[in-house]
Amino acid sequence: MVHVMSFQLAIFFKQHITRPDQFFSSINDAAGNLFDRMPQIIPLPDEVPPEIPRVAATNMSGTYNFNISLNRLDFTLNVSDSQFKEPEALSDFALKSKLIVKNIPNEIEIIRIGIIGNYFELERLPAIALAKKYSKKDLGNISEFNFRYNKISQEFGYSFNNVFSISNAEINTKGIVSDGVFIQKDINNNPSGLSIKKDMVMEIITKKIKELSTSGLEGIS
């Protein structure tokens, strides 16, 4: 059985955020202090790559994580460490994602959106089980197996990558380490250089988050 580990939203900006600390405060205030633990403000020199987080925030329970870089933000819902069941997690992730996007300052232009699901499936001999399912050859007693593909789709006037990857892994859930299969589904648009209006981002989130459901996900069983 496939279980959800986390859902993640990544938003990429056309221009750099000059004050990530103020950007965080603005969004968090508008979101009703969703990230209620003291944020980490990380002062980094200008030569550090812009995608490295300058602000890292979470809530008291650790269910929500929020990172802000100079050119992107990342919002993560940690499902495996929460009380959420999958349908509730999907609904909450969609709601919180749209709330964050809605409150991005209007002068910040969005050029790319990514929606990612991370999953696991317990398996005693994961590499062998994956090889039997995805390889046409008998690979024998292997210790590692990775499989990945990208299917391009055209939606909302954009070209979307639909990346599926699966591999054997040691998985730590609530402090318990087990052998299993790690699965990732990464949906993101190829940036055209033009900004994406907030209303369009909302529509993309509404539709694409549904595609993160485990009901349509391919595992090993």
Secondary structure as UniProt FT lines:
FT   STRAND          3..13
FT   HELIX           20..30
FT   TURN            31..32
FT   STRAND          40..41
FT   TURN            46..47
FT   TURN            50..51
FT   STRAND          55..58
FT   TURN            60..61
FT   STRAND          64..68
FT   STRAND          72..78
FT   TURN            80..81
FT   HELIX           86..102
FT   TURN            106..107
FT   STRAND          110..122
FT   HELIX           126..134
FT   STRAND          146..155
FT   TURN            156..157
FT   STRAND          158..173
FT   TURN            174..175
FT   STRAND          176..189
FT   HELIX           198..210
FT   TURN            211..212
FT   HELIX           214..216
//
